[in-house]
Amino acid sequence: MELLIEKGASSKKWTAGEIIYRENSPSNYYYQLESGRVRISNFLEDGKEVLHKMVCANEGFGEVAILDEGVHVVTAIADSSCTILKISTAAFLEILNEHGSIQLMITKQIAKDLRFKHFITKLICNHSPEEIISGLLQKLNEERRLICPECNRLMLTRQQLANMTGLRVETIIRTMKIMEKEEKLNIVRGKVFVC
């Protein structure tokens, strides 16, 4: 983050629900999340959200449109109150040209995101709702993402799970109740805890 600030990045606070950039908008900035969470999504014509990724503190986003010199193909939304550093496309490209290790780190993150997308696609195409949810929770647990390391609480809402998997919210709720009876997870006051 220090390097971004040295190169002219500015910090801005965003409130939950605020749009950071929209699908089909030009890519003028690279973003680095200092605190909070950001959703990377598409919205279908019927208003349904397709959740691709949750960006957590110290992670970056917006790089794909910069690297392929296109427009953003997703919308970035503040999922909670957050603080974000943003740096111009030109300054970001300058950092990548000057620091090969940062370029490699960005490339590895893009590859990791693509691998996760392939995993989700395969999971959704070939499995029952219980297998989809179980597989997703197992993957998140393995990667130590979006599951609290202290208490094992899932840090996604049922709606966000539905948006990520393509399942209906009602299906998520019904399936999680079945999984709780099978002792695959615990639900305490509406919060989901992974076993």
Backbone torsions as a table, in degrees:
resi	resn	phi	psi	omega
1	MET	NA	-33.0	179.3
2	GLU	-60.7	-40.7	179.3
3	LEU	-63.0	-40.3	177.4
4	LEU	-61.5	-42.9	179.3
5	ILE	-65.2	-41.8	177.4
6	GLU	-58.1	-35.0	-177.6
7	LYS	-89.0	6.7	172.4
8	GLY	105.9	12.7	179.0
9	ALA	-65.2	146.4	175.5
10	SER	-117.5	153.0	-177.8
11	SER	-106.2	140.5	179.8
12	LYS	-142.2	143.3	176.0
13	LYS	-93.7	140.7	179.6
14	TRP	-125.4	146.1	177.0
15	THR	-95.9	156.4	-179.7
16	ALA	-55.5	133.5	178.9
17	GLY	91.9	-10.7	-178.9
18	GLU	-74.2	138.4	179.7
19	ILE	-83.1	127.0	178.1
20	ILE	-87.9	-47.0	168.4
21	TYR	-151.8	156.3	-176.9
22	ARG	-108.1	155.7	172.4
23	GLU	-54.3	139.3	179.2
24	ASN	74.1	6.6	175.7
25	SER	-87.0	155.1	179.6
26	PRO	-66.8	153.1	-179.1
27	SER	-95.9	91.1	-177.7
28	ASN	-94.4	-15.1	-173.8
29	TYR	-143.3	154.2	165.6
30	TYR	-103.3	142.6	-175.8
31	TYR	-119.7	140.6	175.8
32	GLN	-127.6	121.2	-176.5
33	LEU	-80.8	119.7	177.8
34	GLU	-84.9	-44.0	179.4
35	SER	-151.6	156.7	-179.8
36	GLY	92.5	-161.4	179.5
37	ARG	-140.8	148.9	179.0
38	VAL	-128.7	135.5	174.7
39	ARG	-95.1	137.2	173.7
40	ILE	-109.7	114.1	-170.4
41	SER	-143.1	166.4	165.0
42	ASN	-118.0	156.8	176.8
43	PHE	-122.7	126.5	179.8
44	LEU	-79.8	168.7	-178.1
45	GLU	-58.3	-31.2	-179.8
46	ASP	-82.7	4.2	178.6
47	GLY	91.7	-7.0	-179.2
48	LYS	-66.7	137.1	-179.7
49	GLU	-94.4	134.6	172.7
50	VAL	-109.4	108.8	-176.4
51	LEU	-87.0	120.1	-179.4
52	HIS	-96.3	-37.1	-173.3
53	LYS	-160.9	148.4	167.9
54	MET	-108.1	122.6	177.4
55	VAL	-92.4	129.3	-179.4
56	CYS	-108.4	170.1	-177.8
57	ALA	-50.9	141.1	179.0
58	ASN	74.2	8.6	175.6
59	GLU	-104.5	155.5	179.9
60	GLY	-106.9	164.8	176.1
61	PHE	-158.2	162.8	-178.9
62	GLY	93.8	0.3	-174.5
63	GLU	-75.3	-29.2	-175.2
64	VAL	-61.1	-47.6	-179.6
65	ALA	-64.9	-30.0	176.6
66	ILE	-70.2	-46.5	-174.2
67	LEU	-69.0	-33.8	178.4
68	ASP	-98.7	7.5	175.6
69	GLU	56.7	34.8	179.3
70	GLY	-115.6	-167.8	175.6
71	VAL	-89.1	166.9	176.2
72	HIS	-67.0	135.3	178.2
73	VAL	-100.3	2.0	179.5
74	VAL	-136.8	169.6	174.9
75	THR	-110.3	137.6	176.4
76	ALA	-107.0	126.2	-175.9
77	ILE	-127.8	135.2	174.1
78	ALA	-65.9	117.5	-179.9
79	ASP	-82.4	-23.0	176.5
80	SER	-146.5	175.2	172.2
81	SER	-59.0	135.1	-177.8
82	CYS	-150.2	163.4	175.5
83	THR	-119.9	128.9	-174.2
84	ILE	-129.7	133.2	169.9
85	LEU	-86.7	138.5	173.2
86	LYS	-131.0	142.3	-178.1
87	ILE	-134.9	145.0	-177.1
88	SER	-60.8	153.2	178.0
89	THR	-55.7	-44.8	-178.3
90	ALA	-61.3	-44.4	179.9
91	ALA	-67.2	-37.8	178.0
92	PHE	-63.6	-45.2	178.7
93	LEU	-63.6	-35.3	176.6
94	GLU	-62.5	-42.7	177.5
95	ILE	-61.3	-44.9	-180.0
96	LEU	-62.4	-40.1	179.6
97	ASN	-67.5	-34.2	-176.7
98	GLU	-86.1	-23.5	-173.6
99	HIS	-128.3	93.6	-179.6
100	GLY	-59.2	-33.1	-178.8
101	SER	-67.1	-34.5	178.0
102	ILE	-71.6	-39.5	177.0
103	GLN	-60.4	-42.8	178.3
104	LEU	-64.7	-41.2	179.4
105	MET	-61.3	-43.6	178.7
106	ILE	-64.1	-43.6	179.3
107	THR	-61.6	-42.2	178.5
108	LYS	-63.7	-38.6	179.4
109	GLN	-66.7	-40.4	177.7
110	ILE	-63.0	-42.1	178.3
111	ALA	-63.5	-41.0	178.5
112	LYS	-63.7	-42.7	177.8
113	ASP	-63.1	-41.4	179.2
114	LEU	-66.0	-41.3	177.4
115	ARG	-60.3	-42.8	179.1
116	PHE	-63.8	-41.8	179.3
117	LYS	-62.4	-41.1	177.0
118	HIS	-63.2	-42.1	178.6
119	PHE	-59.2	-49.0	-179.1
120	ILE	-62.1	-43.5	-179.0
121	THR	-61.1	-46.3	179.1
122	LYS	-63.2	-43.0	-178.6
123	LEU	-60.8	-46.1	-177.3
124	ILE	-66.9	-37.3	-174.9
125	CYS	-74.9	-25.5	-168.9
126	ASN	-119.9	6.4	-170.5
127	HIS	-136.4	163.7	175.4
128	SER	-76.0	165.1	178.3
129	PRO	-54.1	-41.7	-179.8
130	GLU	-64.5	-40.5	178.8
131	GLU	-68.5	-36.1	178.0
132	ILE	-63.5	-50.5	-178.6
133	ILE	-65.4	-44.7	179.2
134	SER	-60.1	-45.7	-179.5
135	GLY	-63.3	-42.0	179.2
136	LEU	-65.3	-45.7	179.3
137	LEU	-62.4	-39.6	178.3
138	GLN	-63.3	-43.9	179.8
139	LYS	-63.8	-44.7	178.8
140	LEU	-63.3	-38.5	178.9
141	ASN	-66.0	-42.8	178.4
142	GLU	-60.9	-40.8	-177.8
143	GLU	-85.6	-3.6	-178.3
144	ARG	54.4	44.1	179.0
145	ARG	-119.8	135.7	172.8
146	LEU	59.9	19.4	171.4
147	ILE	-130.3	123.9	-176.7
148	CYS	-59.9	124.6	-178.5
149	PRO	-68.5	-23.6	-179.0
150	GLU	-82.5	-42.0	-172.1
151	CYS	-120.2	-2.6	-179.7
152	ASN	65.9	23.4	177.7
153	ARG	-78.3	133.1	176.0
154	LEU	-69.0	129.1	-175.7
155	MET	-97.3	24.6	175.8
156	LEU	-121.4	145.0	175.1
157	THR	-80.1	166.2	176.8
158	ARG	-63.6	-35.2	176.8
159	GLN	-63.6	-42.3	179.0
160	GLN	-65.8	-37.5	174.7
161	LEU	-61.6	-42.6	178.0
162	ALA	-62.4	-43.8	179.8
163	ASN	-64.6	-30.8	-178.5
164	MET	-80.0	-33.7	-173.1
165	THR	-102.9	-15.2	-176.4
166	GLY	83.4	0.3	176.5
167	LEU	-80.1	159.0	175.3
168	ARG	-78.0	151.4	179.1
169	VAL	-57.4	-41.7	179.5
170	GLU	-59.8	-38.6	178.2
171	THR	-66.1	-41.3	177.9
172	ILE	-59.9	-48.9	-177.4
173	ILE	-62.4	-49.5	-178.8
174	ARG	-61.1	-43.6	-178.6
175	THR	-66.7	-39.2	179.3
176	MET	-66.3	-35.0	176.5
177	LYS	-64.7	-40.1	176.5
178	ILE	-63.7	-44.4	-179.9
179	MET	-63.7	-34.1	177.8
180	GLU	-66.2	-42.3	177.8
181	LYS	-62.4	-31.8	178.6
182	GLU	-85.7	5.0	178.8
183	GLU	60.5	35.1	176.5
184	LYS	-92.7	-16.8	175.3
185	LEU	-159.7	167.9	178.0
186	ASN	-122.0	143.0	175.1
187	ILE	-120.9	117.6	-179.4
188	VAL	-125.3	117.0	-179.7
189	ARG	49.4	43.8	177.2
190	GLY	82.9	-6.1	179.0
191	LYS	-96.2	139.3	-178.1
192	VAL	-99.8	129.5	178.6
193	PHE	-118.4	127.2	-179.1
194	VAL	-83.0	132.3	179.7
195	CYS	-76.7	NA	NA
